[in-house]
Amino acid sequence: MNKPKEFIKKWNNIYNYISAIDRNWVEWLPMAKFAYNNRQHLSTGKSPFLVDLGRHPNISEEGRGSSERVPEAGKFI
């Protein structure tokens, strides 16, 4: 008799987790798009970044958010 209660409890936990993700899915789109474009595709054997730009993007954290190298960049941040 305890099985239905356990099932409902598990279902509620899963629903709450998915519901929390579902509310902010728009925030994850840029990261999903980047991951898709940075991955090697089966049809070309290359990533869309490599095909379009001829190189992979620089994804290092160095200088992120900094406008020291280009002072004018501070106007756009």
C-alpha positions as CSV (number, residue, x, y, z in Angstrom):
1,M,0.0,0.0,0.0
2,N,3.0,2.3,0.4
3,K,4.0,2.0,-3.2
4,P,1.6,4.6,-4.6
5,K,2.7,7.2,-2.0
6,E,6.4,6.5,-2.9
7,F,5.6,6.9,-6.6
8,I,3.7,10.2,-6.0
9,K,6.6,11.5,-3.9
10,K,9.2,10.6,-6.6
11,W,7.0,12.1,-9.3
12,N,6.6,15.3,-7.3
13,N,10.4,15.5,-6.9
14,I,10.9,15.0,-10.6
15,Y,8.2,17.5,-11.5
16,N,9.6,20.2,-9.2
17,Y,13.1,19.8,-10.7
18,I,11.8,20.0,-14.3
19,S,9.5,22.8,-13.4
20,A,12.4,24.8,-12.0
21,I,14.5,24.2,-15.2
22,D,11.5,25.0,-17.4
23,R,11.1,28.5,-16.0
24,N,14.6,29.7,-17.0
25,W,15.2,27.7,-20.2
26,V,15.7,31.0,-22.2
27,E,18.8,31.8,-20.0
28,W,20.4,28.5,-21.2
29,L,19.9,29.0,-24.9
30,P,23.1,30.9,-25.6
31,M,25.1,28.2,-23.9
32,A,23.3,25.5,-25.8
33,K,23.8,27.3,-29.1
34,F,27.5,27.7,-28.3
35,A,27.9,24.0,-27.4
36,Y,26.1,23.0,-30.6
37,N,28.3,25.2,-32.8
38,N,31.5,24.2,-31.0
39,R,30.9,20.4,-31.5
40,Q,32.2,18.4,-34.4
41,H,29.3,17.4,-36.7
42,L,29.1,14.0,-38.4
43,S,28.2,15.4,-41.8
44,T,31.2,17.7,-42.2
45,G,33.6,16.3,-39.7
46,K,34.1,19.9,-38.4
47,S,32.3,22.2,-36.1
48,P,30.2,25.0,-37.5
49,F,32.6,27.5,-35.9
50,L,35.5,26.0,-37.8
51,V,33.5,25.9,-41.1
52,D,32.2,29.5,-40.8
53,L,35.1,31.3,-39.1
54,G,38.0,29.0,-40.0
55,R,38.9,28.6,-36.3
56,H,37.5,27.6,-33.0
57,P,36.5,30.3,-30.5
58,N,38.7,31.3,-27.7
59,I,36.9,30.2,-24.5
60,S,39.5,31.1,-21.9
61,E,38.5,33.1,-18.9
62,E,41.4,35.5,-19.2
63,G,40.3,39.0,-19.7
64,R,36.6,38.1,-19.5
65,G,34.7,41.2,-18.6
66,S,37.7,43.4,-18.7
67,S,38.0,46.5,-20.9
68,E,41.6,47.2,-20.1
69,R,43.0,46.1,-23.5
70,V,40.3,48.1,-25.4
71,P,39.3,51.1,-23.3
72,E,36.4,51.9,-25.7
73,A,34.8,48.5,-24.9
74,G,33.7,49.9,-21.5
75,K,31.2,52.0,-23.3
76,F,29.3,48.9,-24.5
77,I,29.4,46.9,-21.3
